[in-house]
Amino acid sequence: MAATYTYHKAEKLKSRKVLNRLFTEGKSFSVFPVKLFYAIDDDNTAAVKAGVGVSARNFKKAVDRNRIKRLLRECYRLNKISLHTSAAAKQKGISLFFLFIGKELPEYTYLLEKMKEVLIKMEEKIDR
């Protein structure tokens, strides 16, 4: 099967109930400037669902927040293949939420490298 670099609606984390559970019961770790909240479920229909966010406290202008969210989604889209193809991810449902915690607008290449680090760390946590 060919690798698909897409980010369809079915892969997006939108449910308020799942988001609330993710922030209250889920675990997290940071690879600055990205903090990842994650929860591993057995009842999730899609293998991996992901969402992104940026604090309005650090970025007052919506234009800046939206740009960072676009960059986060793009970096995730390009690097998610290894996470989606892992055996553990296919058996379990995984909810992810990427939160940008930096104070300055990131460069795309910098954010791409950090996203790779975050996803590698996430794979290690799933395989345990």
Solvent accessible surface area in square Angstrom, and as a share of the most:
residue,aa,sasa,rsa
1,M,234,1.04
2,A,80,0.62
3,A,56,0.43
4,T,74,0.43
5,Y,106,0.40
6,T,48,0.28
7,Y,34,0.13
8,H,114,0.51
9,K,160,0.68
10,A,70,0.54
11,E,24,0.11
12,K,63,0.27
13,L,12,0.06
14,K,127,0.54
15,S,52,0.33
16,R,196,0.71
17,K,156,0.66
18,V,35,0.20
19,L,33,0.17
20,N,95,0.49
21,R,78,0.28
22,L,2,0.01
23,F,92,0.38
24,T,109,0.63
25,E,131,0.59
26,G,24,0.23
27,K,134,0.57
28,S,51,0.33
29,F,20,0.08
30,S,52,0.33
31,V,22,0.12
32,F,122,0.51
33,P,4,0.02
34,V,0,0.00
35,K,58,0.25
36,L,0,0.00
37,F,34,0.14
38,Y,15,0.06
39,A,16,0.12
40,I,69,0.35
41,D,18,0.09
42,D,130,0.67
43,D,118,0.61
44,N,38,0.20
45,T,136,0.79
46,A,26,0.20
47,A,37,0.29
48,V,2,0.01
49,K,46,0.19
50,A,1,0.01
51,G,8,0.08
52,V,23,0.13
53,G,10,0.09
54,V,21,0.12
55,S,38,0.25
56,A,57,0.45
57,R,202,0.74
58,N,44,0.23
59,F,13,0.05
60,K,156,0.66
61,K,136,0.58
62,A,49,0.38
63,V,113,0.65
64,D,34,0.18
65,R,54,0.20
66,N,68,0.35
67,R,110,0.40
68,I,0,0.00
69,K,55,0.23
70,R,131,0.48
71,L,17,0.08
72,L,0,0.00
73,R,82,0.30
74,E,59,0.26
75,C,0,0.00
76,Y,2,0.01
77,R,63,0.23
78,L,59,0.29
79,N,28,0.14
80,K,6,0.02
81,I,42,0.21
82,S,53,0.34
83,L,0,0.00
84,H,40,0.18
85,T,82,0.48
86,S,23,0.15
87,A,74,0.58
88,A,17,0.13
89,A,0,0.00
90,K,137,0.58
91,Q,143,0.64
92,K,62,0.26
93,G,3,0.02
94,I,0,0.00
95,S,1,0.01
96,L,0,0.00
97,F,27,0.11
98,F,0,0.00
99,L,45,0.22
100,F,3,0.01
101,I,53,0.27
102,G,3,0.02
103,K,145,0.62
104,E,140,0.63
105,L,91,0.45
106,P,16,0.10
107,E,127,0.57
108,Y,75,0.29
109,T,95,0.55
110,Y,96,0.37
111,L,0,0.00
112,L,32,0.16
113,E,92,0.41
114,K,42,0.18
115,M,0,0.00
116,K,80,0.34
117,E,81,0.36
118,V,0,0.00
119,L,4,0.02
120,I,102,0.52
121,K,72,0.30
122,M,0,0.00
123,E,39,0.18
124,E,93,0.42
125,K,53,0.22
126,I,4,0.02
127,D,100,0.52
128,R,207,0.75
